[in-house]
Amino acid sequence: MHSQQAAATATPSAEHGAGRPQGLPGDDGSARTVYAYATDPEASLPEGRFIEEVRTVLRRPAPDTGDGSLDALVRQAADWAAGERERYLTLAGDGEGTEGHREVLVRRAVLGCAPLGLLSGAWLQWLSAPGDADDPLVLRILALYASDVGAGHPAASRGSAYLELLRRLRLAENAAPAARLTGDQRIPDGAFRLPALLLAMSRRPDDFRGEILGADLCWRAVGLLPALELVQEVLPTEVDWATLDPGVRREGEGPSPVERCRAAVDAHAEREGERGADAVRCGFRWMLAGLRDWSDALYAELVAAGDPAFDMAELMRLRSREGAVYHHQFLLEGKPLARWLAECRTDPGPLLDVLARSRLIKPGRSGASSLVRGLVGERGPMFRVFSPEDLTVIRRWIDSLPVKPVMPATPVTPVETPEPEGVRGVGVPQKPSPPRTADPLAAVAGALRAGARSPGRTPSGLREAYHLLMTRTDTPALRSWAMEYVAGWLARSGHGMDRTAMPLPERWGHEGLRPWLQAQHDQHGAQFEENAAIPLPSKEAVVDDTVQTAPLTLIDGSWLQGFTDYEQASSAIGHSLFETYWDELGNGETHLNHPLIYRDVLREMGVELPPTASAAFAQWPGFREESLELPVYWLCVGRFPQTYLPEVLGLNLAMELSGVGGTYRRARLALKAYGFSTRFVDIHNTIDNVATGHSAWAADAVDTLLASLPDAPGPGARADVWSRVRVGYRSLNPPRTVGARLAARRIRFTGRRR
């Protein structure tokens, strides 16, 4: 559920309008900073310097050694992955390791792959937008993404399968939501670099579409991460390995993900020309180079972890900061343990050496060592300081120590093995650490913290706002305007609600909304029968209504655009909202795409509108100003799936139920009477049905949220959130009285003053 249950308050605040991104952590590594911020479904990443710094990182890898073609790059990726898998499998097959060696390899491999594995395919999340929802290329990409998130099912994404792997191994303490993973210090900073930049690019899809597609093609060509091949060898039935492989088709699908991604890439290159093809190759080369560097570092870590002292050194380094606060009176070889621990933050080797010589350790006999007996027992001074996993590491290290150290008669030549980032001496000879290079994402994180160079343009009115809101990206000025517009619209929607009858009950009951939904459907049917004798509207009225509804209908589903976000799209609440959005766009099929079907009806009426995303569409003189009010609200509220979750759920319920059983049937009669296609209303009357369709899903999403909340007074509790759902339901058709409009103006004015 992540932060969905929090149901954040719907009051616009100054931070939404600021040019500097809010909530950026400042103490972690740069890659962690970018990763954590870019997982936010409401993240706003600036243009200007930020884009320049991302492009600098993308162009850093050396050019490929093949003929430069995409085919050659795909072969390189597949060949590298095959060779790398063999390298990792050799580690798994090494029978000379100490007891528990395989478990250590599995644990480190799974944690090292987690930043990528938990968000497998997430970089495609914003490649569809209200303005291009009828674009065949966009639909093709969205179909690939829908497969990744397991459209229509909760916890069915590739990332969810990876989370299950972490849970099975009891490594999931910091894994959900994915942003929390940045706090897991067992994972090195380098593991976040690739996914951090991929997620950041996903928030600027219009700037990095080609690079994102190229990186995704590389991801599919590589398939299951090589390090996970080792894990699969050790745990062949622990999880659904086919789902974890982004290059493997899921059950019931046609072409493989590699083939589908390649088709999208080719279509993009054909449309954009050589510039688009270059962007794809750039993204592919960057991704492959990044995977190589990351995998080399992870492999080096696993090799080093063959020595239990390496695991112990890492544990001491991770615990040293907290431990250095204590133990000032406990001396080890004349020096307080607190000082040993303070020095351990940069070099754990000396502490391991002195511990091995101390009375706390019985070399080769962990069961007799006080470090893992009395000190950590119920009455010991270190009770619960170490987790069970930590104690396993300590015992394994103690058992590996020689009972009687033997001094070699001749000097021993150190064996040089690659050394992972951030870990130095572990009590055995090692080669010197290589010079530390600058963090490649430091400049990106700096540009992210600096924010936008200017606030950007504030929409002059509804028409300009409609056009600017066609894309996913925004500016501080547009974001602030959108928040104010939503706040004003909701204030208008809630005005006088307690004094006016409305369909939704005053309180939510434990039986849920399904009984209420059936009653509403019965009522719609009865009203249709009662109105059967009322004459149909004239042909001119039907055409006018169809035209004036175009700004709304051609962005069908846009109020749900925020639920394409990776973790939202497969959550307990969001999975049905994503599937609804996916249905509105035709499930990747142009002949089922609602905006395209609607344009066919308009053409039958002799109306040819400009492209939806164009400025000409918003400025088309045939639209009345009021015809843009509700569409702009949809476009605004859809950008804030967490801030306005209850309101979006209420709006979605109202929207999906609005025509089923009555309005759609009457519209069908009118269209048919004048010789126009009825396909648009026919398809909605079926897919929105109250048993297995969008209306039912909408009710279930509300019930899922409300059932998870406490039945108590106060903000965020069930009664409060239900009232917000009711306001959202009413927001589809808010009151038009003077008092209601004044309420909206007051809220928007208050927001501007902040």
N, C-alpha and C positions, 0 to 999 in steps of 0.2 A: 504493500500500500504506500510505502514511502511517506512523503509528506502530504499525500492526498487527504488523509484523515484529519490533518490539522485544520483544514478549511479556513485558511487565513482570512482576516477581516477584509472587507471590500471597500475600505476607505482609501482613496488615492493619497499617496504621500510624496513628499518632496524628492525622495531618493529615486523614484521612478523617472523623474524628469531631469536628473542630474547628468552631466556629461561624463562623469567618472563612474565606471562600474562599481557596484556596491558588493560587499561580502567577499572581497578577495582576501584570502589568507596571505599573511606577509612573512611568516617565519619558515615555511617549508621550502623545499627545492622548487625551482621554477617550473619544472614539468608537473609537479604535484599541484602547484598553484593553478596552472592553466587547465589541468584535468578536472580539478574540483569545480572550478567556475563554469567550464563549458558543459558539464553534465546537467546544469540547471535548465529546465525546459523553458524558463522565461529569461534566459541569459541574452544580453544585448552586447554584441561585440562591435567595437568601433571600426570605422573605416580609416583611411589615411595611413598613419605610421604603422598601425597594427598589420594592415594588409601587406605593406612593404616588408616588414620584418618576417612575416610568414613566407613570402615569396623568396626572401633571401635564404631561409632554411631549406625550402624546397629545391633550390637550384644548387645547393652545396654538394650533393653527391657527384662523384666522378661519372663521366658518360659511360654508357655500357660498352662492352667490348665486342658486341656482335655487329650486325649490319645496320643497326639503328631502327629496325622495323619493330612493330608491336609483336609480330609473330616471334621474332628472335627474343624479345624480352620475356614473353610468356614461356618459351623454352628454357631460358636462363632461370626463371623462377622455379619451374618444375624440377629442373636438374639440381638446383641448389637445395631444394627441399628434400629431394630423394637422398642426396649425399649427407645432408645434415641429420636426417632420421637415422641413417646407419651409424653415424657418430654417436648419437644419443643411445641407440640400442646397445652399442658396445658397453656403455656404462651400466646399463641394466643387466647385461649378461655377465658382468664381472663378478665372479664368485669369491674373489679374494678380499672383499670388503669386510669390515668388522660387523659384529652383530647389530642389526638395526640400520645397516647402511642403506638398504633399498628404501626403507621408510623415510630416511632423511632425503634421499634423492627425489622421491615422489613429493614430499612436502615442499621442498624448495622449488621443484619444477612447476608445481601447481600454483604456488604463490607468485612465482616469477611471471607466469603467463596470465595471471588474473586481470591486470588492467586492460589487456586486449580481449581476453576471453569473455569477461563479463559484459562487454559492449560490442560483441561481434556483429559488424554491419551497421552500427549506430550512425556512422558518418553519412548514411543515405537519408537520415530522418527528415531533413528539411528540403529535399530536392523536389518536392511538390509544393505549390503555393496556389492561393485562390486564382491568380491571374493566368496560370498555365495548366489548370486542372483538366483541360480538354486536349492537351498536347500529347500525341501518341508516344513521343520519346519519354515524357514524364510518366505516363502510364506504364511504360515498360520498366522504368526504374522502380516505380512504386510497387509493381508486381514482385520484383526481386526482393525489395525490402519487406513486403508483406510476408514473404516466405521466411525471412530471417526472424521476424517477430512472432511467427506462428499465428497469423491473423485469425481472430475469432475465439482464441483460447487463452485463458489466463496462465501465466508462467510457462508458456510454450515457446519462448524465444530461444535462440541459440545461447544467449547470455544466461537465461534461466537454467538451461542445462548445465552451464558452467557453475552457476551458484549451487546447484545440487551436488556437483562434484566437491566443491569446497565444504559443503555441509556434511557430506559423507565422511570427509577426512577431518572434520571438526576444525576447519580453518576459516569459517565464515563469520567470525565475530565482527569484522569490519567491512563486510562485503555488500550490504544492502542498506540504503541505496549506494550506488557505485561511488558516489562522491566520498563516502566514508572510507573507502579503500586507501585514500591518500594518508590516512592516519595510521596505517599498518606499517610500522617501521621494519618489519621482516622483509618487506618488498623494497628493493633498491630503487633509487630515483630514476635510473635509466629505463626501468620497465614502464615508466609512465610517458616517456617522450613521444613515441609513435602515437599511441591513442590520444594523448593530449592535443597534439597538433591536428589529428584527424577530426576530433570533436570540435576544435576551434574553427576549422575550415567548414564544418557542417553548419555552423551558425552564420556563415557568409556564403551561402550556396551560389549566388549570382557571380561572385568573384572567383570561386574555386571549383566550379562544376566539373571541368575537364580533369583537374588534378584529383578530385575526389573519385571520379570514375576510374582513372588510371590506377590509383591506389587500391580501389576495391577489386579491380581485375587481378592485380598482383596477389591480393589476399585470397581470392578464389583459386588462383593458379597454384599457390603454395599449399592450400588445403589445411589439413590438421597441422597445427604448429608442431615442428619437429620434436620439441621437448616433451610434448604430450604423447608422442609415440612411445616414449619410455614409460610414461604413466599407464598407458593402455596395455603395454606388455606386462606390467606388474598387476594391474587391476582390469582385466579384460571385460568384466561384466558389471563394473561398478556403476557406470552411467551410460546414457545413450550416446555412444561415440559418433555415430553417423550425424546426429544433430550438431555436435561440436565441430564437425568438419564443414567449413563454409563452401567447400567445393562439391559437396555431395547433395544431390537432390533429395528433398523430403518426400514422404509418402504421398503418392497421388499426383506428383508434379510431372511435367513434361521434360523439356531440355534441362541439362545440368545448369547449376548456377554459373559456372564458367562460361557456358555457351550463351546464357541469357545476358550476362554482364557484357560479354564481347559484342553481342548484337546491339546493346545500348551504346557501347563505346563507338562502334562503327557508325551508328546513326548520328551520334553527337559530332564525330569528326566530319561526316559528310555535310552536316548542316553548318558547322563553324569553319570548315576549311582547314588549311594547314595550321593556322593558329590554334584551333581546337585540338588537332592531332598532336601538336607539340605539347599542349597542356596535359593531355592524357599520358604521353610518354614521360613527361617530367614527373607527374604524380606516381607513375609506375616505378621509375628509377629510384625516386626518393624512398618509396615504400620498401623496395627490395633492399636497398642499401641500409635502411633503418632496421629491417628484420635481421640482416646479417650481423650488424653491430650488436644488436640486442641479444641475439642467439649466441654469439661468441662470448659475451659477458656472462650469460646464464650458464653456458657450458663450463666456463672457467670456474664459476661458483660451485657447480656440481662436482667437478673434479677435486677442487679444494676440500669440499665437504666430505670426501672420502676419509679424511683425517678427523676424528672426533674433536680434536683440539680446535679445528676451524669453527665448528658449530658452537663450541663452548666460548670461543673468543667473541663470536657475534653476540651471543647471549649476554656476556659480560658488558660488551660495549653498549647494548641497548638498555641495560638496567643501570649503567654506571651513573647517569645523571641523578636519578632518584636516590640511589644508594649513597652517593657522596654527601648527601645531607646528614646522614647518620654515621655511626661507627667511628666517631672521633676518638673514643677511648680504647677501641680494640686494636691492638698492635700486631702487625705482621713484620717480623724481622726488624723491629724497632721503629716502624713507620705506621701511623694510623691507617686503618683500612679505608677511611674516608679519602685520604690522599691517593692511595693506590687506585681507588675507584675513579677519582677525578682524572687521573692520568690515563685511565683505561679508555676514556672517550676517544682518544686519538691512537692509542697503542695498547691493546689488551694483553699482548705477549708477556710483559713483566709480571702482571698480576697472576696470570696462569702459572708462570714459573714458581712464584712465591707460594701460591696456593698448593701446588703439587708437593712442595717441601714442608708444608705446614702440618700441624697436628689435626687439622680438620679433614685431612685426606688420608686414606689408606690405599695406596696405589694398587690397582687391580682388584680392589674389593669395595665396591660402592656400598654394599650392604652393611659394611662395618665402619663406614665413614660418617663422622658426625655432621658433615655439611648437608647430607641428605637424610639424616636421622633426627637427632635431638634438636638441632637448630631450627628445622622447619616443622617440627612437631607442634601439637596443640599448645604446649607450654613453652615452646622455643621462641627466641627473640625474632625469628624470621618466618613465623607462621603465616602462610598464605602469601608470602612475598613472591614465591615462584609458582607458576602454574604447573599442572601435571606434565604438560609438554616440556616445560623448562627443566623439570626434575629428570625427565628422560634424557635430555641432552647432557645434564650434569653427570648422571650415572654412567652414560655411555663414555664420557670423557674419562672419568675415574677408572672405569674398567679397562680402558685402553692404556693406562699408564703402566710402565714396567714395574713389577714388584721389586726388583733389585736393579736399579739402573746400572747398565754396563758401559764403562768408558771405553770408547774405541781405541785400539792400539795405534791406528793411523788416522789421519784426518779424513773425514767423510765429505765427499763432494756433494753439495746440495743438488737436489733434483729440481730443475726449474719447471714450474707449472704456471699456467696463466693465473693471475690473481684478480678476483672480482673487485669491483669498485668499492672503496670505503672500508676495506678490512686490511689491517697490517698484521704484524707478527703474531703467531699463535704458538710460540714456544718451540718452533722448529725452523731450520734454515730456509729462507725464501729469497727469491730474487727481489731486488729493489722495486718499489712501486713505480710505474711509468709516470712521467710528468702529467699532472692533472690539466686537462684542457678545459676551455671555457664551456659552460653549459650552453648548448645550442638554442635553448628556449629562453635564456635569460632576457634577451632583447624582446622577444615576443611577450613574455610576462610583463616586462617594463612598459611596453606599449599598451598592453591591456590595462595596467594600473593607471596609466596616464589618461586613458579615455579618449573621447572624440576631440578633435581639434576645434570644432565649432558645434554648436547645438543643432545646426541644420535648420531647415525651413519648417515653419509651423503652417499647417494647411490653412488656406484662406477661407475654406468653406467645405461643404459636403462633397462637392465634385472633385476637388483636388485631393481631399482625404481619401476618397474611394480609390483614386488612381494610385496614390502613394502606398496604400495598404495592400496593394495587389501582390507585393513580394513579402518574403519572410523578414528581411532585414529592415532595420529602422534607424532613426537618429534620435538623440535625446529629445528634440523638440516634438517629433512625431510620437514618440513613446509617451511623453507627458500629455500630449493632446488626446491620445487614445485612452489613457487612464481617466482623464477628466470626462471624456465623452461617455465612457462606460458608467462612471460614478453618477453622472447626471441622468443617464437613461434609467439606471436602477432606482435612483431617487424618485424619478417620475413613476416608475413601475410600482413602487411600494407606497405611493401617496394614496392615502385613504383606503388601503387594502382591507383593514379590519372593519370598515363600514360598508364594504361592497361584497356582494356574494361572488364567489369564484369557485371553479370546479374542484380544486384540490382541497381536501379536508383540512380543518384547522390544526389537527394534530396527526402525527404519523403513528400508526399502530403496528404492533408486532406481526400482524398478519401480512404486512407489506402492501404494495400498491396493485398487485395483480387483480384482486376482487374489484377495486375501484376502476381499474382499467377496463375490465369487462363491462362494468356498468356504463362507463362513458361510451364504449363502443355500441352498446345497445341503444343508448340515447341518440347517438349519431344516426343509427339506422332508422329509428323512429322519426327523427326530424326529417330525414330524406323522404320518407313515406308521406309525412304531413305536408311537405312542400311540393309534392308531385304535381299538384294542380297549378302551381304558380308558373306563369309564363317564363320561358327561357329569356335571357337577355338578348338584345339584338346582336347581329353579327359585328357591327361597329364596336359595341361594348365589349364583346369577347376579344376582339383584336386589341382594343385599347388596354384591357386588363392584362392580356398576355405580354404586351410591350412594356407596360409599366412594372410588371413583375420581373422582367428580364434582369435588371441589376441584382436582384435577389437570387433568382433561380440559377443564373449562370455562375454563381459562386456557391452552389449547393454543398452543404457540409462544412462551410468555412468556419462556423462557430466551433467546430471540433478540430480545427487544424492543429491545436496544441497537443492533441493526443496522438499525433504521429511520432512524438518523442519516444525514444526507445524504451525507457523504463515505464512510461505511461501506457504505451501500446500493448504491453503484455501484463499489466497489473490487474488486480481483481476488479477494479472499477473501469479502468481505461480500455481493457481489451475489447469490450463490446462497443465502446465509442469509436475506437479505431476501425473496427469492422463496419460500423455504420458509415464512417467517412469513406472507407474503401468501397463499400457498396455504391455510395452516391457517385463515385467516379468510375463505376463500371467494372471493378475488379480487374483493371488492366485491359479491358476489352473496349475498343472505341464504340462498337455498336451498342454497348450497354451504358456508355457514359452519359450521365444525365444532362450536363451542359450541351453536349453535342446533339442529343435527342431534342432538347428544347430549341436549339437553333434551327433544326429541321422544321419544326412547327412554325417558327417565325418566318422562315423562307416561304412556306406554304401560304402565309398571310401577306407575302410581298415585302417583308421587312428584312433587310440585310444589315446587321449591326457591325461596327468595327470590332477588332479583337478585344476581348474583355480587359486585358492588361494595358491597353493603350490609353493615352490621355484622351484620344478622340472618343472613346466609348463613354468615359465619364462626362465629357462635355457635349455629348450628343443632344441636340436640342429637342428631340422627341421625348426625352425623359422629364417628367415633372420633378421639381426639387424634393418633394416629400417622398418620392419613390426611392430616394437614396438614403433616407433616414435609417430604416431598419437594416439594410445591407451593411451600412457603415458600422452599426452596432455589432453585427455579426463579426465583421472583420476585426474590430477592436477587441471584443471580449474573447475571441478565439486565440488571441496572443497570450492570454494569462490563464492557463489551465489549472494552475495551483491557487493563485490569488482569488479567482472567482469560480472555484470548483462547484460549490453548491448552486450558484446561479446558472452556470453552464448546464449542469444536470437538469435543473428545472426547465430551462429554455429548450433543451434537447427533448425532454418529455413532451412539452407543449407542441414543438415543431413536428415531431414524428406522429403524434396523435391527431394533429389538427384536421387532416383531411380524410382519415380512414373511415370508411363506412358511410360517409355522407357527402362532404364537399367534393371529393374526387369523383364520386359517382355522378353528381350533378354537373360538374365540369365536363365529364365525359359526354353527357347528353348534349351539352351546348356545342362542344367541338364537333361531335358527329353530325349534329343537325346542319352545320355549315360546311361540311366536307373536309374538315381538318383531321389530322392524325390524332388519335387518342392515346398513343403509346406512352407519352409522358405520365399522364394521370393513371393509366392502367398499371404501369410498373410500380408506381408509388403506392397504389391501393393494395398491392400484393406484398411488396417487401416491407411496408410499414405495419403489417398486420399485428394484432394484439396478442397472438398466440406464440408465434415463433419469429416475428419480425422486429423491425426497429422500435416500434412502440413498446413491445415486451422487453427488449434489451434496455431501453431507456428507463423503464420502471425498475428493472432489476438493478441497474447501476445506482439509482437513488436508494433502493433498499439496502444494497451492500454498504453504502456509506453510512446510512442512518443506523443500521444494526451494529456498527462498530463503535458508536459513540456512547458516552455515558448519559443516562437519563437523569440529568442534574441541571440545576440552573446555571446561568453564566455563559459567557462567550465560548464558542467551540463545542458546547454540549448539544444534545440532540434537539432540544426545542429551538435553540438559537439557529442551528444549521438548517433545520426544517423551515424556519421562517425565511431564510435566505433562498432555499429551494423554491418556495412559493413565490417569492419576488421574481426569481428567474423565470418561473413558469409564466407569470403575468407579463414579463418583459417582451414576449412575442407580440403582444398587443396591448401596450400600456395605455392608460387613460390619456385623453387629449384635452382635458379641462385646463383652464387657466391656472388653477392651483397646482396641478401636477407639473405643468411646464415651469412654473415659478420655482417649485421644489428642485427641479433639475438645474435651473440656472444658479440657484443658491449654492448647490454642491459644486458645480463647476467653477464658480467664482472663488469659493473657499480653496479649491485645489490650486488655482492660479496664484492665490496669495501666499500659499506655502512655498 
